[in-house]
């Protein structure tokens, strides 16, 4: 059985507020747009895949933190 630890609310709030840095988010959006247009090179496809996976992981962590706090995403 996994151990449970209590985390300060401020830690959970900081996870709930976490996002990709704006420059990285713009890069992800640009890669997604260019992918839709069929314009990505193989290295860019790898970058898109990595950034999309990171974004998804962050979204899942944020959702769990917000759930623990009883909040909805902004």
N, C-alpha and C positions, 0 to 999 in steps of 0.2 A: 504494500500500500504506500503510495507516495506521501511524503511528508508535506504538510501545509505550513507555510510561514505567513505571518501578517506583514503586509507592506504598508508603509505610511501612505495616507490618501494622496499626499503631494506627489509621490512616485507614480501612483496610478493615474493621476491627473496629467502628469507630464507625458506618459505613454499615450493617453487619450488625445493629447494635443500634437503628438508627433506627426510629421509629414515629410515627404521628400523636400529637399531644399528647392527653392523656386527655379534655379537654373537647371537642376536635374529634372524637375517636373516638365519644364519647357522642352528639354531634350527628348524626354519620353514622348511627349505629345507630337513633336516634330517627326520622330521616328515612326510613330503610329500613323501619322498622316502620310508620310512618304511610303510606308508599307502598303497602305490602302491603294496608293497610286502605282504600286509595283516598281518603285524606284530604289529599293534598298540593295546595297552590296552585301555579300555574305558576312563580312565583319559587322556591318550595321544590323543585320538580322540577329546576330549573336548578342549585340549590345541591347537591342530591343527585347529579346527574350530575357536577358538578365535583369534589366530594369523593370520589366513587367512583373517578373517573379518577385522582385524586391518590393515593388509597389503593392502587390497582393499580400505579401507577408505583413507589411506595415498596416494595411487595411484590416487584416484579421486581428492583429495585436490591438489596434485602436478600438475595434468593435468590442473585443473582450474587455478592455479597460473601461470603455464607456458603459458596457453592460454592468460591470461591477459597481460603477458609480451611479447607476440608474439614470443615465443620460442618453440622449440621441445624438448622432453625428450632426455637426453644424454644416 
